[in-house]
Amino acid sequence: MTDHFPDKPVAVTCGDPAGIGPDLVLTLHNTLNTAPLVVIGDQQVLDDRARQLGLTVPLAAWQPGQALPDGALAVWHTPAGAPVQAGQPTPASATGTLNMLTRAARGCLDGTFAAMVTAPVAKHVICDGADPAFTGHTEFLAALAGVERVVMMLTAGTLRVALATTHLPLREVPAAITVDSLQQTLTILHRDLQNKYRLAEPRILVLGLNPHAGEGGHLGHEEQDVIEPALATLRQQGMRLTGPVPADTAFQPRLLEQHDAVLAMYHDQGLPVLKYAGFGEAINITLGLPFIRTSVDHGTAFELAGTGKASAGSLIAATRLALELAAHD
């Protein structure tokens, strides 16, 4: 990545305070010490975690409108709302976690931040402590930004995998994939590959829903009734789309080299391949938002919090990508 940084800082949220988020965020001081970053989280939690890990990380309190400190990690203090012990999640901290996300997103919307990066949260903690309807960062940020549809895409190296549906029970997936929803998803994916990744004519490989992409209707009709008509319409509008292709043969080097992104129909169709290819270094990016948001590809790993055994590779990669995209946004 180049050292050409955006003019405004990138916000980094700490995730669940009892998880590995604070551990990972502390590593940014040494790995990206010249980058314009603002950490959003509980400063006491960060101080305590640094001591627990034996790290010396200078933290400086920061507020919007202030200059970034020299030689220290800027922290916009956002209280956790409850005493925090590494590895021991509590629903009492859920509101504080959502406050972190809200501050970062609103800061992106009002121009305070150039982009946002998110450390992992625990859905069950937020559901139990603050919002029973919470299904994840992606949906929460979409509602906050006032957009009807966003697209979840993960990247690992040159492999990019987007999802037509995200956090749904498998039995609900077929009904959620309609001609209209698929066209909206592909339009967002196509547009952001152009705008965020500077690809003039994105080439997108679209997976089928059923085994063997339906086998001509013998193993399901969604390909014939939904996916193929949606693709045909978008091709007439100039999009370069291949598919629907069987998921079990799509991730071969020859096909991937000919495409810029893959669209999978559901979460566990595309992401196991991507995470196998780049676990620990993969990045989650939300397309369709009016700002740049990247995230780690893993969960809170409560059992590793405070042990020094958590890998910061994904957070560092996500932060580098946010800085890179924001620098030429």
C-alpha positions as CSV (number, residue, x, y, z in Angstrom):
1,M,0.0,0.0,0.0
2,T,1.2,3.5,-0.7
3,D,1.7,6.0,2.1
4,H,-0.6,8.4,0.3
5,F,-3.2,8.9,3.1
6,P,-6.6,10.7,3.0
7,D,-6.9,14.2,4.3
8,K,-9.3,13.2,7.1
9,P,-8.8,10.5,9.7
10,V,-10.2,7.0,9.4
11,A,-12.2,5.8,12.4
12,V,-11.5,2.4,14.0
13,T,-14.1,1.0,16.4
14,C,-12.9,-1.4,19.1
15,G,-15.8,-3.9,18.8
16,D,-17.0,-5.8,21.9
17,P,-14.8,-4.6,24.7
18,A,-14.4,-8.1,26.2
19,G,-13.3,-9.6,22.9
20,I,-10.0,-9.3,21.0
21,G,-11.0,-6.0,19.4
22,P,-9.1,-3.8,21.9
23,D,-6.1,-6.1,21.7
24,L,-6.0,-5.8,17.9
25,V,-6.6,-2.0,17.8
26,L,-3.6,-1.4,20.1
27,T,-1.3,-3.0,17.5
28,L,-2.2,-0.2,15.0
29,H,0.1,2.2,16.9
30,N,3.2,0.4,15.8
31,T,2.0,-1.0,12.4
32,L,0.4,2.1,11.0
33,N,1.9,4.8,13.3
34,T,2.0,7.5,10.5
35,A,-1.6,6.9,9.3
36,P,-4.4,9.3,10.3
37,L,-6.4,7.1,12.6
38,V,-8.9,7.7,15.4
39,V,-9.8,4.8,17.7
40,I,-13.4,4.9,19.0
41,G,-13.8,3.0,22.3
42,D,-13.4,3.1,26.0
43,Q,-10.0,4.5,26.8
44,Q,-9.8,2.8,30.2
45,V,-10.5,-0.6,28.6
46,L,-7.6,0.1,26.1
47,D,-5.3,1.2,29.0
48,D,-6.2,-1.9,31.0
49,R,-5.7,-4.2,28.0
50,A,-2.4,-2.7,27.1
51,R,-1.1,-3.4,30.7
52,Q,-2.5,-6.9,30.6
53,L,-0.7,-7.6,27.3
54,G,2.5,-5.9,28.5
55,L,2.3,-3.3,25.7
56,T,3.4,0.3,25.9
57,V,1.0,2.2,23.7
58,P,0.5,6.0,24.3
59,L,-3.1,6.9,24.1
60,A,-4.3,10.5,23.6
61,A,-7.9,11.7,24.2
62,W,-9.4,13.2,21.0
63,Q,-12.6,15.0,20.1
64,P,-14.0,16.0,16.7
65,G,-12.4,19.2,15.5
66,Q,-9.1,18.5,17.2
67,A,-5.8,17.8,15.5
68,L,-4.4,14.3,15.7
69,P,-1.7,13.9,18.3
70,D,1.9,13.2,17.4
71,G,3.4,9.9,18.6
72,A,0.2,8.6,20.2
73,L,-3.0,6.7,19.3
74,A,-5.9,9.1,19.2
75,V,-8.9,7.8,21.2
76,W,-12.4,9.2,21.1
77,H,-13.5,7.9,24.5
78,T,-16.8,6.1,24.2
79,P,-17.7,4.4,27.5
80,A,-18.3,0.7,27.6
81,G,-21.1,1.2,30.0
82,A,-20.0,-1.5,32.4
83,P,-16.9,-3.0,34.0
84,V,-15.0,-5.0,31.4
85,Q,-13.0,-8.2,31.9
86,A,-11.2,-9.7,29.0
87,G,-12.9,-12.8,27.8
88,Q,-16.1,-12.2,29.8
89,P,-18.8,-10.6,27.6
90,T,-21.7,-8.8,29.3
91,P,-24.9,-7.5,27.8
92,A,-24.4,-4.4,29.9
93,S,-21.7,-3.2,27.4
94,A,-24.0,-3.6,24.3
95,T,-25.2,0.0,24.3
96,G,-21.7,1.3,24.5
97,T,-20.7,-0.9,21.5
98,L,-23.6,0.4,19.4
99,N,-22.6,4.0,20.4
100,M,-19.1,3.3,19.0
101,L,-20.6,2.3,15.7
102,T,-23.0,5.2,15.6
103,R,-20.3,7.7,16.3
104,A,-18.1,6.3,13.5
105,A,-20.9,6.1,10.9
106,R,-22.2,9.6,11.7
107,G,-18.7,10.9,11.6
108,C,-18.4,9.5,8.1
109,L,-21.7,11.0,7.0
110,D,-20.9,14.5,8.3
111,G,-17.3,14.5,6.9
112,T,-15.4,14.1,10.2
113,F,-14.0,10.8,9.0
114,A,-12.8,9.6,5.6
115,A,-13.8,6.0,6.3
116,M,-14.5,3.5,9.1
117,V,-13.0,0.2,10.2
118,T,-14.8,-2.1,12.6
119,A,-13.3,-4.7,15.0
120,P,-15.6,-7.7,15.8
121,V,-18.8,-7.5,17.8
122,A,-20.9,-10.4,19.3
123,K,-24.4,-10.4,17.9
124,H,-25.8,-12.3,20.8
125,V,-24.4,-9.8,23.3
126,I,-26.0,-6.9,21.5
127,C,-29.3,-8.7,21.1
128,D,-29.4,-9.5,24.8
129,G,-28.3,-6.1,26.0
130,A,-29.5,-3.5,23.6
131,D,-31.2,-4.5,20.4
132,P,-33.0,-7.8,20.0
133,A,-33.3,-7.2,16.2
134,F,-29.6,-6.7,15.7
135,T,-28.3,-9.0,13.0
136,G,-24.8,-7.6,12.3
137,H,-22.7,-4.5,11.5
138,T,-23.8,-4.6,7.9
139,E,-27.5,-4.2,8.5
140,F,-27.1,-1.8,11.4
141,L,-25.0,0.6,9.3
142,A,-27.4,0.4,6.4
143,A,-30.3,1.5,8.7
144,L,-28.2,4.3,10.2
145,A,-27.2,5.6,6.8
146,G,-30.8,5.4,5.5
147,V,-30.1,3.0,2.6
148,E,-32.4,0.2,1.7
149,R,-29.9,-2.3,0.4
150,V,-26.2,-2.9,1.0
151,V,-23.9,-5.7,-0.2
152,M,-21.5,-7.6,1.9
153,M,-18.2,-8.4,0.1
154,L,-15.1,-10.1,1.5
155,T,-11.7,-9.9,-0.1
156,A,-8.5,-12.0,0.2
157,G,-5.8,-10.9,-2.1
158,T,-7.3,-10.6,-5.5
159,L,-10.3,-12.8,-4.7
160,R,-13.5,-10.8,-4.0
161,V,-16.7,-12.6,-3.0
162,A,-20.0,-10.7,-2.6
163,L,-23.2,-12.1,-1.2
164,A,-26.8,-11.9,-2.5
165,T,-28.1,-12.7,1.0
166,T,-26.3,-12.3,4.3
167,H,-27.3,-13.5,7.7
168,L,-30.4,-15.6,7.0
169,P,-31.3,-19.1,8.0
170,L,-30.7,-21.4,5.0
171,R,-34.4,-22.2,4.7
172,E,-35.2,-18.5,4.1
173,V,-32.6,-18.0,1.3
174,P,-34.5,-19.1,-1.8
175,A,-37.5,-16.8,-1.1
176,A,-35.1,-13.9,-0.4
177,I,-33.6,-14.1,-3.9
178,T,-35.9,-12.4,-6.4
179,V,-35.2,-10.9,-9.8
180,D,-35.5,-7.4,-8.3
181,S,-33.3,-8.1,-5.2
182,L,-30.6,-9.7,-7.4
183,Q,-30.6,-6.9,-9.9
184,Q,-30.2,-4.4,-7.0
185,T,-27.4,-6.4,-5.5
186,L,-25.5,-6.7,-8.8
187,T,-26.0,-3.0,-9.5
188,I,-24.5,-2.0,-6.2
189,L,-21.6,-4.4,-6.7
190,H,-21.0,-3.2,-10.2
191,R,-21.1,0.5,-9.2
192,D,-18.8,0.1,-6.2
193,L,-16.3,-1.9,-8.2
194,Q,-16.2,1.0,-10.5
195,N,-16.2,3.8,-7.9
196,K,-14.2,2.3,-5.0
197,Y,-11.9,-0.1,-6.9
198,R,-11.6,2.0,-10.1
199,L,-12.5,-0.9,-12.4
200,A,-14.0,0.6,-15.6
201,E,-15.8,-2.5,-16.7
202,P,-16.2,-5.0,-13.8
203,R,-16.5,-8.7,-14.7
204,I,-18.7,-10.5,-12.3
205,L,-19.0,-14.3,-11.9
206,V,-22.5,-15.2,-10.6
207,L,-23.1,-18.5,-8.8
208,G,-26.2,-20.6,-9.0
209,L,-28.3,-21.4,-6.0
210,N,-28.7,-25.1,-6.4
211,P,-26.2,-27.9,-6.9
212,H,-25.0,-27.9,-10.5
213,A,-26.8,-24.6,-11.0
214,G,-30.1,-26.4,-11.0
215,E,-29.1,-29.0,-13.6
216,G,-31.5,-27.5,-16.2
217,G,-34.4,-27.5,-13.7
218,H,-33.9,-31.0,-12.4
219,L,-32.3,-29.8,-9.2
220,G,-34.2,-26.6,-8.7
221,H,-35.9,-23.9,-10.7
222,E,-34.4,-20.7,-9.1
223,E,-31.7,-20.5,-11.8
224,Q,-34.3,-20.6,-14.7
225,D,-37.0,-18.5,-12.9
226,V,-34.9,-15.9,-11.1
227,I,-31.2,-15.7,-11.7
228,E,-31.0,-16.1,-15.5
229,P,-33.8,-13.4,-16.2
230,A,-32.1,-11.0,-13.8
231,L,-28.7,-11.4,-15.5
232,A,-30.3,-11.1,-19.0
233,T,-31.7,-7.7,-18.1
234,L,-28.5,-6.4,-16.7
235,R,-26.5,-7.6,-19.6
236,Q,-28.7,-5.6,-21.9
237,Q,-27.6,-2.6,-19.7
238,G,-24.0,-3.3,-20.4
239,M,-22.9,-5.3,-17.4
240,R,-20.3,-8.1,-18.0
241,L,-21.9,-11.0,-16.1
242,T,-21.1,-14.7,-16.3
243,G,-23.5,-17.3,-14.9
244,P,-25.2,-18.7,-13.2
245,V,-22.4,-21.2,-12.8
246,P,-22.2,-24.2,-10.4
247,A,-20.6,-23.1,-7.1
248,D,-18.5,-26.3,-6.8
249,T,-16.6,-25.5,-10.0
250,A,-16.6,-21.7,-9.9
251,F,-13.5,-21.2,-7.7
252,Q,-10.9,-22.5,-10.1
253,P,-8.0,-20.2,-11.1
254,R,-8.9,-20.1,-14.8
255,L,-12.4,-18.7,-14.1
256,L,-11.3,-16.4,-11.3
257,E,-8.5,-14.8,-13.4
258,Q,-11.2,-13.8,-15.9
259,H,-13.4,-12.1,-13.3
260,D,-13.1,-9.2,-10.8
261,A,-15.6,-10.5,-8.3
262,V,-17.8,-13.5,-7.5
263,L,-21.5,-13.1,-6.4
264,A,-22.5,-16.0,-4.1
265,M,-26.2,-16.6,-3.4
266,Y,-25.8,-17.1,0.4
267,H,-23.3,-16.7,3.2
268,D,-21.9,-20.2,3.5
269,Q,-21.8,-20.8,-0.2
270,G,-19.0,-18.3,-1.0
271,L,-17.3,-17.4,2.3
272,P,-15.8,-20.8,3.2
273,V,-13.7,-20.7,0.1
274,L,-12.6,-17.1,0.6
275,K,-11.7,-17.7,4.3
276,Y,-9.8,-20.8,3.4
277,A,-7.8,-18.8,0.8
278,G,-7.0,-15.9,3.2
279,F,-8.1,-16.5,6.8
280,G,-6.5,-14.0,9.1
281,E,-5.8,-11.6,6.2
282,A,-9.3,-11.3,4.7
283,I,-11.3,-8.1,4.7
284,N,-15.0,-7.5,4.9
285,I,-16.2,-4.4,3.0
286,T,-19.8,-3.1,2.9
287,L,-20.8,-1.9,-0.5
288,G,-23.7,0.5,-1.1
289,L,-23.1,2.7,1.9
290,P,-22.5,6.4,1.3
291,F,-19.1,6.0,2.9
292,I,-16.3,3.4,3.1
293,R,-16.5,0.7,5.7
294,T,-14.2,-2.2,6.1
295,S,-14.0,-4.8,8.8
296,V,-12.2,-8.0,10.0
297,D,-13.1,-11.4,8.7
298,H,-13.4,-13.0,12.1
299,G,-15.3,-12.9,15.4
300,T,-14.7,-11.7,18.9
301,A,-12.7,-14.8,20.0
302,F,-13.4,-14.1,23.7
303,E,-11.1,-17.0,24.7
304,L,-8.1,-15.2,23.2
305,A,-8.8,-11.7,24.6
306,G,-6.0,-10.5,26.8
307,T,-3.7,-13.5,26.0
308,G,-1.6,-11.9,23.3
309,K,-2.4,-14.8,21.0
310,A,-4.8,-13.0,18.7
311,S,-3.6,-12.2,15.2
312,A,-4.1,-8.6,14.1
313,G,-3.6,-9.4,10.4
314,S,-7.2,-9.0,9.3
315,L,-7.6,-5.7,11.2
316,I,-4.4,-4.3,9.8
317,A,-5.4,-5.4,6.3
318,A,-8.8,-3.8,6.7
319,T,-7.4,-0.6,7.9
320,R,-4.9,-0.4,5.1
321,L,-7.7,-1.0,2.6
322,A,-9.8,1.8,4.2
323,L,-6.9,4.2,4.0
324,E,-6.2,3.3,0.4
325,L,-9.8,3.5,-0.8
326,A,-10.3,6.8,1.1
327,A,-7.1,8.3,-0.3
328,H,-8.6,8.2,-3.9
329,D,-12.3,8.4,-3.0
